[in-house]
Amino acid sequence: MGLDNFNQTWVSEFILLGLSSDWATQVFLFVLILVMYLITMVGNSLILLIRLDSRLHTPMYFFLSVLSLVDICYANSVVPQMLAHFLSAPKRIPFHGCVLQLWASLALGGSEFFLLGAMAYDRYVAVCHPLHYTTIMHGGLCLALSASCLLAGFSNSLMETIITFQLPLCHNVINHFACETLAVLRLACVDISFNKVMVAFSGFVVIVLPCILVLLSYARIVAAILHIRSAKGRHKAFGTCASHLTVVCMCFGATIFTYLGPRSASSVKKEKMVALFYTVVAPMLNPLIYSLRNKDVIAALQKILEKFRKGI
């Protein structure tokens, strides 16, 4: 396609169709998602605050605090705009705002998957090599793993964002509530076979590779737990992994269903629902899952709330 045709297909802004065109439904969704967003912000902020408790200065809680920070940023990359759009028509977003949103959401989402893989390795060391846990999972390694996860997530996102927005676009109406790769690709005027291959490659790197690490780690963990003779010991060992395993199944399952599942006529609607899940629901559930099953987290939160109450 020549330069003249490219100029004719350049857009300065996009129109998002959102989740519904019915006003009453949009008001209901605004209230529901606002409540969930506030729970997400409070829950993940409390997880960050528990790092003030010296008893929780361990690798597991370090990774958990990084995960909570990523969740806070991830939710803020999409949800505030979504809330504003529920109460406005049309739902406009500038071109550069769309680029930034896609890059940020992909970067933070990808970083989360890599972090879940690193956390699985942490659980493997804790269960399979408990006597050497603090030696292996030292502060330098934890910091390096977290930085590597963020670097991998942001690098992958930059590559996918560039190849997505270099395409000439036929129109500017995105059938989604946010700027999302597959939704933007549908606007292209040219063949997107290469982009589909790159999206698949990106999905393999961001989803499949961490998933393989998680599966290998838990295969070793299960084998180690089965060799523990006492039922109490097996229960304790499994308890250290239960919260992380729950979050892994939730996040990986939703994303694999969206990006690696078969395409169908109802794929767009499914993409929206699953995207809503890992944009709004998952960041809200993560701190709840980790805190409700963990006595140390609950005790630390109670201590923080008690200090806050006394301060008032």
C-alpha positions as CSV (number, residue, x, y, z in Angstrom):
1,M,0.0,0.0,0.0
2,G,1.4,3.4,-1.0
3,L,1.9,6.4,1.1
4,D,-1.2,8.2,-0.2
5,N,-3.4,5.3,0.8
6,F,-1.8,5.2,4.2
7,N,-2.5,8.8,4.8
8,Q,-6.1,8.3,3.8
9,T,-6.5,5.6,6.5
10,W,-4.8,7.5,9.3
11,V,-7.0,8.1,12.3
12,S,-6.6,10.6,15.1
13,E,-8.9,8.9,17.5
14,F,-10.9,5.7,18.0
15,I,-14.5,5.0,19.1
16,L,-14.9,2.2,21.5
17,L,-18.2,0.3,21.4
18,G,-17.9,-0.8,25.0
19,L,-19.8,-3.6,26.7
20,S,-23.4,-2.4,26.1
21,S,-25.3,0.3,24.3
22,D,-28.2,0.2,26.8
23,W,-28.1,3.1,29.3
24,A,-29.5,1.2,32.3
25,T,-27.0,-1.6,31.7
26,Q,-24.2,0.9,31.5
27,V,-25.2,2.5,34.8
28,F,-25.4,-0.9,36.5
29,L,-21.9,-1.8,35.1
30,F,-20.5,1.5,36.2
31,V,-21.6,0.9,39.8
32,L,-20.5,-2.7,39.8
33,I,-17.1,-2.1,38.3
34,L,-16.5,1.0,40.4
35,V,-17.0,-1.1,43.6
36,M,-14.7,-3.8,42.2
37,Y,-12.1,-1.2,41.2
38,L,-12.1,0.3,44.7
39,I,-11.7,-3.2,46.3
40,T,-8.8,-3.8,44.0
41,M,-7.1,-0.6,45.0
42,V,-7.6,-1.1,48.7
43,G,-6.8,-4.8,48.7
44,N,-3.6,-4.6,46.7
45,S,-2.5,-1.5,48.6
46,L,-2.9,-3.4,51.9
47,I,-0.7,-6.2,50.5
48,L,2.0,-3.6,49.8
49,L,1.6,-2.3,53.3
50,I,2.2,-5.7,54.9
51,R,5.8,-5.4,53.7
52,L,6.2,-3.0,56.7
53,D,5.9,-6.0,59.0
54,S,9.5,-7.4,59.5
55,R,8.1,-10.9,59.9
56,L,7.0,-10.9,56.2
57,H,10.4,-9.9,54.7
58,T,10.6,-13.2,52.9
59,P,10.9,-14.0,49.1
60,M,7.3,-15.1,48.9
61,Y,5.9,-11.8,50.2
62,F,8.4,-9.8,48.1
63,F,7.0,-11.4,45.0
64,L,3.5,-10.9,46.3
65,S,4.1,-7.2,46.8
66,V,5.5,-6.9,43.3
67,L,2.4,-8.7,41.9
68,S,0.1,-6.4,43.8
69,L,1.9,-3.3,42.4
70,V,1.6,-4.7,38.9
71,D,-2.1,-5.4,39.5
72,I,-2.7,-1.8,40.7
73,C,-1.0,-0.4,37.6
74,Y,-2.8,-2.9,35.3
75,A,-6.2,-2.0,36.6
76,N,-5.4,1.7,36.3
77,S,-4.4,1.3,32.7
78,V,-7.9,0.4,31.7
79,V,-10.6,0.7,34.4
80,P,-10.7,4.5,35.0
81,Q,-11.3,5.1,31.3
82,M,-13.9,2.3,31.2
83,L,-15.8,3.9,34.0
84,A,-15.7,7.3,32.3
85,H,-17.0,5.7,29.1
86,F,-20.0,4.1,30.8
87,L,-21.3,7.6,31.4
88,S,-20.4,9.1,28.0
89,A,-21.3,8.8,24.4
90,P,-19.5,8.3,22.1
91,K,-16.7,6.6,23.8
92,R,-13.7,8.3,22.3
93,I,-10.0,7.7,22.9
94,P,-7.1,9.5,21.1
95,F,-4.9,7.6,18.8
96,H,-1.8,8.0,21.1
97,G,-3.9,7.2,24.1
98,C,-4.9,4.0,22.5
99,V,-1.3,3.1,21.7
100,L,-0.3,3.9,25.3
101,Q,-3.2,1.8,26.7
102,L,-2.4,-1.2,24.6
103,W,1.3,-1.0,25.4
104,A,0.7,-0.6,29.2
105,S,-1.9,-3.3,29.5
106,L,0.1,-5.8,27.5
107,A,3.3,-5.0,29.4
108,L,1.7,-5.3,32.8
109,G,-0.4,-8.4,31.9
110,G,2.7,-10.1,30.5
111,S,4.8,-9.2,33.5
112,E,2.2,-10.8,35.7
113,F,2.4,-14.1,33.9
114,F,6.2,-14.1,34.2
115,L,5.9,-13.2,37.9
116,L,3.6,-16.1,38.5
117,G,6.2,-18.3,36.9
118,A,8.9,-16.9,39.2
119,M,6.6,-17.4,42.2
120,A,6.2,-21.1,41.2
121,Y,9.9,-21.5,41.3
122,D,10.0,-19.8,44.7
123,R,7.4,-22.4,45.9
124,Y,9.4,-25.2,44.4
125,V,12.5,-24.2,46.3
126,A,10.5,-23.7,49.5
127,V,9.0,-27.2,49.4
128,C,11.7,-29.2,47.7
129,H,14.8,-27.5,49.3
130,P,13.5,-26.1,52.6
131,L,16.9,-26.2,54.4
132,H,18.6,-24.1,51.6
133,Y,15.6,-21.9,50.9
134,T,17.0,-18.6,52.3
135,T,20.4,-19.3,50.7
136,I,19.0,-20.0,47.2
137,M,16.2,-17.3,47.3
138,H,18.4,-14.5,48.5
139,G,17.4,-10.8,48.0
140,G,19.6,-10.4,45.0
141,L,18.0,-13.3,43.1
142,C,14.5,-12.1,44.0
143,L,15.2,-8.6,42.8
144,A,16.8,-10.0,39.6
145,L,13.9,-12.3,38.9
146,S,11.3,-9.5,39.4
147,A,13.3,-7.1,37.2
148,S,13.6,-9.8,34.5
149,C,9.9,-10.5,34.6
150,L,9.1,-6.8,34.2
151,L,11.7,-6.4,31.4
152,A,10.4,-9.4,29.5
153,G,6.8,-8.2,29.8
154,F,7.5,-4.6,28.7
155,S,9.8,-5.7,25.8
156,N,7.2,-8.1,24.5
157,S,4.5,-5.5,24.7
158,L,6.7,-2.9,22.9
159,M,7.2,-5.3,20.0
160,E,3.5,-6.3,19.7
161,T,2.4,-2.6,20.0
162,I,4.7,-1.5,17.2
163,I,3.7,-4.2,14.7
164,T,0.0,-3.6,15.5
165,F,-0.1,0.2,15.0
166,Q,2.1,0.3,12.0
167,L,-0.8,-1.1,10.0
168,P,-3.0,1.2,7.9
169,L,-6.6,1.2,9.3
170,C,-9.9,1.2,7.3
171,H,-12.0,2.7,10.1
172,N,-11.7,3.7,13.8
173,V,-14.5,1.9,15.6
174,I,-13.1,-0.7,18.0
175,N,-15.6,-3.4,19.1
176,H,-14.2,-3.6,22.6
177,F,-14.2,-1.6,25.9
178,A,-10.4,-1.0,25.6
179,C,-7.6,-0.9,23.0
180,E,-6.8,-4.6,22.7
181,T,-4.6,-6.2,20.1
182,L,-7.1,-8.5,18.4
183,A,-9.7,-5.7,18.4
184,V,-7.3,-3.2,16.8
185,L,-6.1,-5.8,14.2
186,R,-9.7,-6.1,12.9
187,L,-9.5,-2.5,11.7
188,A,-6.6,-3.1,9.3
189,C,-7.0,-2.6,5.6
190,V,-4.3,-5.1,4.7
191,D,-3.5,-8.7,5.2
192,I,-2.7,-9.4,8.9
193,S,-1.4,-12.9,8.6
194,F,2.0,-11.8,9.9
195,N,0.5,-10.0,12.8
196,K,-1.5,-13.1,13.7
197,V,1.7,-15.1,13.7
198,M,3.4,-12.6,16.0
199,V,0.4,-12.5,18.3
200,A,0.6,-16.3,18.5
201,F,4.4,-16.1,19.1
202,S,3.8,-13.5,21.8
203,G,1.2,-15.7,23.4
204,F,3.7,-18.6,23.5
205,V,6.4,-16.5,25.1
206,V,4.1,-14.7,27.6
207,I,1.7,-17.5,28.4
208,V,3.0,-20.9,27.4
209,L,6.6,-20.5,28.7
210,P,5.6,-19.4,32.2
211,C,2.9,-22.0,32.2
212,I,5.5,-24.7,31.4
213,L,7.7,-23.4,34.3
214,V,4.7,-23.6,36.6
215,L,3.8,-27.1,35.6
216,L,7.4,-28.3,36.0
217,S,7.7,-26.7,39.4
218,Y,4.4,-28.2,40.7
219,A,5.2,-31.6,39.3
220,R,8.3,-31.5,41.5
221,I,6.3,-30.1,44.4
222,V,3.7,-32.8,44.2
223,A,6.4,-35.5,44.0
224,A,8.0,-34.0,47.1
225,I,4.8,-33.7,49.0
226,L,3.9,-37.4,48.3
227,H,7.2,-38.4,49.9
228,I,6.2,-36.6,53.2
229,R,5.1,-39.3,55.6
230,S,2.9,-37.3,58.0
231,A,-0.5,-36.1,56.9
232,K,0.1,-32.8,58.8
233,G,3.4,-32.3,56.9
234,R,1.7,-32.9,53.5
235,H,-1.1,-30.5,54.4
236,K,1.4,-27.8,55.5
237,A,3.4,-28.2,52.4
238,F,0.4,-28.0,50.1
239,G,-0.9,-25.0,52.1
240,T,2.2,-23.0,51.2
241,C,1.3,-23.4,47.5
242,A,-2.6,-23.4,47.5
243,S,-3.0,-19.7,47.1
244,H,-0.5,-19.3,44.3
245,L,-1.9,-22.4,42.5
246,T,-5.4,-20.9,42.7
247,V,-4.2,-17.6,41.1
248,V,-2.3,-19.4,38.4
249,C,-5.3,-21.5,37.4
250,M,-7.5,-18.4,37.3
251,C,-5.1,-16.2,35.3
252,F,-3.6,-18.7,32.9
253,G,-7.0,-20.4,32.3
254,A,-8.7,-17.2,31.3
255,T,-6.0,-16.0,29.0
256,I,-5.4,-19.3,27.3
257,F,-9.2,-19.5,26.7
258,T,-9.1,-16.1,25.0
259,Y,-5.9,-16.1,22.9
260,L,-5.2,-19.8,22.3
261,G,-8.7,-21.2,21.9
262,P,-10.5,-21.8,18.6
263,R,-12.0,-18.8,16.8
264,S,-15.8,-18.7,16.3
265,A,-18.6,-16.3,15.5
266,S,-19.0,-15.4,19.1
267,S,-15.3,-14.9,19.7
268,V,-15.6,-11.1,20.0
269,K,-18.1,-11.3,22.8
270,K,-16.0,-14.0,24.6
271,E,-12.9,-11.8,24.2
272,K,-14.7,-9.0,25.9
273,M,-16.0,-11.1,28.8
274,V,-12.6,-12.8,29.4
275,A,-10.8,-9.4,29.1
276,L,-13.2,-8.0,31.6
277,F,-12.3,-10.9,33.9
278,Y,-8.5,-10.4,33.9
279,T,-8.8,-6.6,33.8
280,V,-11.3,-6.2,36.7
281,V,-11.9,-9.4,38.5
282,A,-8.5,-11.1,38.7
283,P,-6.7,-8.0,40.2
284,M,-9.5,-7.8,42.8
285,L,-9.3,-11.5,43.7
286,N,-5.6,-11.9,43.9
287,P,-5.1,-10.1,47.3
288,L,-8.2,-11.8,48.6
289,I,-7.0,-15.3,47.7
290,Y,-3.6,-14.7,49.2
291,S,-4.8,-13.1,52.4
292,L,-7.8,-15.3,53.2
293,R,-5.7,-18.5,53.2
294,N,-2.7,-17.0,55.0
295,K,-2.6,-16.4,58.7
296,D,0.6,-14.3,58.6
297,V,-1.0,-11.9,56.1
298,I,-4.2,-11.7,58.1
299,A,-2.2,-11.0,61.3
300,A,-0.1,-8.3,59.5
301,L,-3.2,-6.7,58.1
302,Q,-4.8,-6.6,61.6
303,K,-1.7,-5.0,63.0
304,I,-1.7,-2.3,60.3
305,L,-5.4,-1.6,60.8
306,E,-4.9,-1.4,64.5
307,K,-2.1,1.2,64.0
308,F,-4.3,3.1,61.7
309,R,-7.2,3.1,64.1
310,K,-5.0,4.3,66.9
311,G,-3.6,7.0,64.7
312,I,-7.1,8.3,64.1
